[in-house]
Amino acid sequence: MARRFAIQRGRMSMILAVTAGVLAVVVAPATAASAEVFYDEGGCVVQQVTDGAPAGGSQCAGVDFGGTSMGQAAFMGANLVGANLSGSKLQAANFTGANIEGANFSDAQVEGAEFTDSGILPGTITVEAADANGAPIEFAPVVPAGLTAGDCLIVDAPVVSGTVFPVGDSGMVCKFSSSNGTAIAVVKIVVTPHPEEAPAPLFTDEPNSTGTAASSRQPTNWGLVAAVGGGAIVVLALGVAAMIISRRRPAVVDGDDAEGDG
């Protein structure tokens, strides 16, 4: 009985040991992959996009990354002024908001990399509309060594500098290429409405062509009419009264005539 129990306990220990070993094999690579760091020296830390970029961005000005394999590297907000990335593997790397002035991308593999707001083109262009049609948008890519500017597109339609954009928000995707792949940068175009002019009056002072005579007459002064009419009535009434009185007065007899008749 004791022997059987010992055998079972031994088998159980073996099973647990094998299980732990399998878990170690499965978990270890995943942990190492999620914590992979391509470069870590001084203030320059470059790791995968899945882990995110260090807060404040990496300080990698002048760093030599030449020939380094950094696929899906997180360069968001990094300072890469004068950095050497020639020959590096940068597939799907993210340079959003980075400063790449003077950097060298010669022969770098940039397939699927993103350079939005990295100095090649502004992340957002805001312009006030010239009229109801919108505003012409001027842009000129500034590419570092090793990159060549390609087309800018809106839903696969080419867009050139000076194209009139409508009022509102639009987005265009600009392409850049090296000798090993193509990258992109997204630009947001914001055209604000033109200040509204004073609205035209609903009614004008211009006379109607069909009523010119009527419209040219002076307005009737009903107060004056009433005053004049009232005065005329008073004068007429006084004249009638005088006529009646004169008819009722007896004739005046001259004194001389009266004596002569006597």
Secondary structure, DSSP 8 states (H G I E B T S, - for coil): -HHHHHHHHHHHHHHHHHHHHHHHHHHHHHHHHHT-EEEEETTEEEEBGGG---TT--B-TT-B-TT-B-TTBB-TT-B-TT-B-TT-B-TT-B-TT-B-TT-B-TT-B-TT-B-TTSSSS-SEEEEE-SBTTBEEE-------BT-EEEEEEETTEEE-TTEEE-SEEEEEEEEEEETBEEEEEEEEEEEE---------SS-SS--GGGHHHHHS----HHHHHHHHHHHHHHHHHHHHHHHHHHHS-----HHHHHHH-
